[in-house]
């Protein structure tokens, strides 16, 4: 039961942080667009490049976060089995 709770918490945390990263990226894009509209000296191509950089950065962060979640789950699974093996061996 504890194992399932840990898995759900790790996956839920990963999903929540991913959603927050996407929301942060969207806000940054909106800020860039509004700054571009206010400042006529910026080129559209420059704005598009900045938006692409933001999207790439968000994807990289989500990938790193996903890898962290997988490593956390892996360590949790290994730890869970080690604890149960030690409990079984101590009862012998």
Biotite code that builds the C-alpha atoms (Angstrom):
import biotite.structure as struc

atoms = struc.array([
    struc.Atom([0.000, 0.000, 0.000], chain_id="A", res_id=1, res_name="UNK", atom_name="CA", element="C"),
    struc.Atom([2.804, 2.385, 0.899], chain_id="A", res_id=2, res_name="UNK", atom_name="CA", element="C"),
    struc.Atom([4.550, 1.505, -2.349], chain_id="A", res_id=3, res_name="UNK", atom_name="CA", element="C"),
    struc.Atom([1.485, 2.448, -4.401], chain_id="A", res_id=4, res_name="UNK", atom_name="CA", element="C"),
    struc.Atom([1.154, 5.718, -2.500], chain_id="A", res_id=5, res_name="UNK", atom_name="CA", element="C"),
    struc.Atom([4.776, 6.610, -3.224], chain_id="A", res_id=6, res_name="UNK", atom_name="CA", element="C"),
    struc.Atom([4.341, 5.828, -6.929], chain_id="A", res_id=7, res_name="UNK", atom_name="CA", element="C"),
    struc.Atom([1.177, 7.946, -7.138], chain_id="A", res_id=8, res_name="UNK", atom_name="CA", element="C"),
    struc.Atom([2.845, 10.841, -5.314], chain_id="A", res_id=9, res_name="UNK", atom_name="CA", element="C"),
    struc.Atom([5.922, 10.792, -7.586], chain_id="A", res_id=10, res_name="UNK", atom_name="CA", element="C"),
    struc.Atom([3.843, 10.621, -10.764], chain_id="A", res_id=11, res_name="UNK", atom_name="CA", element="C"),
    struc.Atom([1.408, 13.262, -9.488], chain_id="A", res_id=12, res_name="UNK", atom_name="CA", element="C"),
    struc.Atom([4.266, 15.577, -8.564], chain_id="A", res_id=13, res_name="UNK", atom_name="CA", element="C"),
    struc.Atom([5.846, 15.072, -11.980], chain_id="A", res_id=14, res_name="UNK", atom_name="CA", element="C"),
    struc.Atom([2.565, 15.890, -13.734], chain_id="A", res_id=15, res_name="UNK", atom_name="CA", element="C"),
    struc.Atom([1.963, 18.966, -11.577], chain_id="A", res_id=16, res_name="UNK", atom_name="CA", element="C"),
    struc.Atom([5.440, 20.372, -12.137], chain_id="A", res_id=17, res_name="UNK", atom_name="CA", element="C"),
    struc.Atom([5.126, 19.700, -15.890], chain_id="A", res_id=18, res_name="UNK", atom_name="CA", element="C"),
    struc.Atom([1.870, 21.660, -15.963], chain_id="A", res_id=19, res_name="UNK", atom_name="CA", element="C"),
    struc.Atom([3.488, 24.505, -14.045], chain_id="A", res_id=20, res_name="UNK", atom_name="CA", element="C"),
    struc.Atom([6.399, 24.574, -16.520], chain_id="A", res_id=21, res_name="UNK", atom_name="CA", element="C"),
    struc.Atom([3.987, 24.802, -19.455], chain_id="A", res_id=22, res_name="UNK", atom_name="CA", element="C"),
    struc.Atom([2.002, 27.564, -17.745], chain_id="A", res_id=23, res_name="UNK", atom_name="CA", element="C"),
    struc.Atom([5.221, 29.457, -17.048], chain_id="A", res_id=24, res_name="UNK", atom_name="CA", element="C"),
    struc.Atom([6.266, 29.118, -20.692], chain_id="A", res_id=25, res_name="UNK", atom_name="CA", element="C"),
    struc.Atom([2.875, 30.353, -21.887], chain_id="A", res_id=26, res_name="UNK", atom_name="CA", element="C"),
    struc.Atom([3.099, 33.369, -19.597], chain_id="A", res_id=27, res_name="UNK", atom_name="CA", element="C"),
    struc.Atom([6.606, 34.138, -20.843], chain_id="A", res_id=28, res_name="UNK", atom_name="CA", element="C"),
    struc.Atom([5.413, 33.923, -24.454], chain_id="A", res_id=29, res_name="UNK", atom_name="CA", element="C"),
    struc.Atom([2.517, 36.283, -23.710], chain_id="A", res_id=30, res_name="UNK", atom_name="CA", element="C"),
    struc.Atom([4.935, 38.726, -22.082], chain_id="A", res_id=31, res_name="UNK", atom_name="CA", element="C"),
    struc.Atom([7.246, 38.566, -25.092], chain_id="A", res_id=32, res_name="UNK", atom_name="CA", element="C"),
    struc.Atom([4.377, 39.181, -27.504], chain_id="A", res_id=33, res_name="UNK", atom_name="CA", element="C"),
    struc.Atom([3.037, 42.126, -25.515], chain_id="A", res_id=34, res_name="UNK", atom_name="CA", element="C"),
    struc.Atom([6.547, 43.607, -25.225], chain_id="A", res_id=35, res_name="UNK", atom_name="CA", element="C"),
    struc.Atom([6.970, 43.139, -28.968], chain_id="A", res_id=36, res_name="UNK", atom_name="CA", element="C"),
    struc.Atom([3.707, 44.981, -29.647], chain_id="A", res_id=37, res_name="UNK", atom_name="CA", element="C"),
    struc.Atom([4.746, 47.842, -27.363], chain_id="A", res_id=38, res_name="UNK", atom_name="CA", element="C"),
    struc.Atom([8.243, 48.088, -28.822], chain_id="A", res_id=39, res_name="UNK", atom_name="CA", element="C"),
    struc.Atom([8.155, 48.453, -32.605], chain_id="A", res_id=40, res_name="UNK", atom_name="CA", element="C"),
    struc.Atom([11.924, 48.122, -32.996], chain_id="A", res_id=41, res_name="UNK", atom_name="CA", element="C"),
    struc.Atom([11.928, 44.330, -32.483], chain_id="A", res_id=42, res_name="UNK", atom_name="CA", element="C"),
    struc.Atom([11.635, 42.177, -35.564], chain_id="A", res_id=43, res_name="UNK", atom_name="CA", element="C"),
    struc.Atom([9.104, 39.416, -35.914], chain_id="A", res_id=44, res_name="UNK", atom_name="CA", element="C"),
    struc.Atom([11.854, 36.937, -36.691], chain_id="A", res_id=45, res_name="UNK", atom_name="CA", element="C"),
    struc.Atom([13.579, 37.803, -33.414], chain_id="A", res_id=46, res_name="UNK", atom_name="CA", element="C"),
    struc.Atom([10.333, 37.268, -31.528], chain_id="A", res_id=47, res_name="UNK", atom_name="CA", element="C"),
    struc.Atom([9.802, 33.888, -33.189], chain_id="A", res_id=48, res_name="UNK", atom_name="CA", element="C"),
    struc.Atom([13.357, 32.830, -32.291], chain_id="A", res_id=49, res_name="UNK", atom_name="CA", element="C"),
    struc.Atom([12.864, 33.836, -28.645], chain_id="A", res_id=50, res_name="UNK", atom_name="CA", element="C"),
    struc.Atom([9.600, 31.862, -28.489], chain_id="A", res_id=51, res_name="UNK", atom_name="CA", element="C"),
    struc.Atom([11.321, 28.815, -29.996], chain_id="A", res_id=52, res_name="UNK", atom_name="CA", element="C"),
    struc.Atom([14.092, 29.093, -27.397], chain_id="A", res_id=53, res_name="UNK", atom_name="CA", element="C"),
    struc.Atom([11.477, 29.218, -24.614], chain_id="A", res_id=54, res_name="UNK", atom_name="CA", element="C"),
    struc.Atom([9.735, 26.141, -25.986], chain_id="A", res_id=55, res_name="UNK", atom_name="CA", element="C"),
    struc.Atom([12.999, 24.228, -26.324], chain_id="A", res_id=56, res_name="UNK", atom_name="CA", element="C"),
    struc.Atom([14.011, 25.156, -22.794], chain_id="A", res_id=57, res_name="UNK", atom_name="CA", element="C"),
    struc.Atom([10.655, 23.983, -21.446], chain_id="A", res_id=58, res_name="UNK", atom_name="CA", element="C"),
    struc.Atom([10.950, 20.676, -23.305], chain_id="A", res_id=59, res_name="UNK", atom_name="CA", element="C"),
    struc.Atom([14.447, 20.154, -21.906], chain_id="A", res_id=60, res_name="UNK", atom_name="CA", element="C"),
    struc.Atom([13.240, 20.846, -18.364], chain_id="A", res_id=61, res_name="UNK", atom_name="CA", element="C"),
    struc.Atom([10.305, 18.468, -18.805], chain_id="A", res_id=62, res_name="UNK", atom_name="CA", element="C"),
    struc.Atom([12.672, 15.778, -20.090], chain_id="A", res_id=63, res_name="UNK", atom_name="CA", element="C"),
    struc.Atom([14.990, 16.232, -17.117], chain_id="A", res_id=64, res_name="UNK", atom_name="CA", element="C"),
    struc.Atom([12.023, 16.195, -14.772], chain_id="A", res_id=65, res_name="UNK", atom_name="CA", element="C"),
    struc.Atom([10.715, 12.995, -16.380], chain_id="A", res_id=66, res_name="UNK", atom_name="CA", element="C"),
    struc.Atom([14.135, 11.358, -16.019], chain_id="A", res_id=67, res_name="UNK", atom_name="CA", element="C"),
    struc.Atom([14.200, 12.410, -12.375], chain_id="A", res_id=68, res_name="UNK", atom_name="CA", element="C"),
    struc.Atom([10.769, 10.870, -11.836], chain_id="A", res_id=69, res_name="UNK", atom_name="CA", element="C"),
    struc.Atom([11.873, 7.605, -13.460], chain_id="A", res_id=70, res_name="UNK", atom_name="CA", element="C"),
    struc.Atom([15.026, 7.472, -11.324], chain_id="A", res_id=71, res_name="UNK", atom_name="CA", element="C"),
    struc.Atom([12.973, 8.211, -8.196], chain_id="A", res_id=72, res_name="UNK", atom_name="CA", element="C"),
    struc.Atom([10.531, 5.432, -9.033], chain_id="A", res_id=73, res_name="UNK", atom_name="CA", element="C"),
    struc.Atom([13.394, 3.033, -9.766], chain_id="A", res_id=74, res_name="UNK", atom_name="CA", element="C"),
    struc.Atom([15.092, 3.811, -6.451], chain_id="A", res_id=75, res_name="UNK", atom_name="CA", element="C"),
    struc.Atom([11.735, 3.458, -4.671], chain_id="A", res_id=76, res_name="UNK", atom_name="CA", element="C"),
    struc.Atom([11.085, 0.042, -6.234], chain_id="A", res_id=77, res_name="UNK", atom_name="CA", element="C"),
    struc.Atom([14.576, -1.219, -5.392], chain_id="A", res_id=78, res_name="UNK", atom_name="CA", element="C"),
    struc.Atom([14.322, 0.153, -1.855], chain_id="A", res_id=79, res_name="UNK", atom_name="CA", element="C"),
    struc.Atom([10.889, -1.406, -1.395], chain_id="A", res_id=80, res_name="UNK", atom_name="CA", element="C"),
    struc.Atom([12.139, -4.850, -2.405], chain_id="A", res_id=81, res_name="UNK", atom_name="CA", element="C"),
    struc.Atom([15.267, -4.543, -0.260], chain_id="A", res_id=82, res_name="UNK", atom_name="CA", element="C"),
    struc.Atom([13.204, -3.634, 2.800], chain_id="A", res_id=83, res_name="UNK", atom_name="CA", element="C"),
    struc.Atom([10.828, -6.542, 2.222], chain_id="A", res_id=84, res_name="UNK", atom_name="CA", element="C"),
    struc.Atom([13.745, -8.914, 1.683], chain_id="A", res_id=85, res_name="UNK", atom_name="CA", element="C"),
    struc.Atom([15.362, -7.758, 4.940], chain_id="A", res_id=86, res_name="UNK", atom_name="CA", element="C"),
    struc.Atom([12.069, -8.170, 6.789], chain_id="A", res_id=87, res_name="UNK", atom_name="CA", element="C"),
    struc.Atom([11.665, -11.682, 5.372], chain_id="A", res_id=88, res_name="UNK", atom_name="CA", element="C"),
    struc.Atom([15.230, -12.627, 6.282], chain_id="A", res_id=89, res_name="UNK", atom_name="CA", element="C"),
    struc.Atom([14.884, -11.282, 9.807], chain_id="A", res_id=90, res_name="UNK", atom_name="CA", element="C"),
    struc.Atom([11.813, -13.460, 10.388], chain_id="A", res_id=91, res_name="UNK", atom_name="CA", element="C"),
    struc.Atom([13.719, -16.640, 9.515], chain_id="A", res_id=92, res_name="UNK", atom_name="CA", element="C"),
])
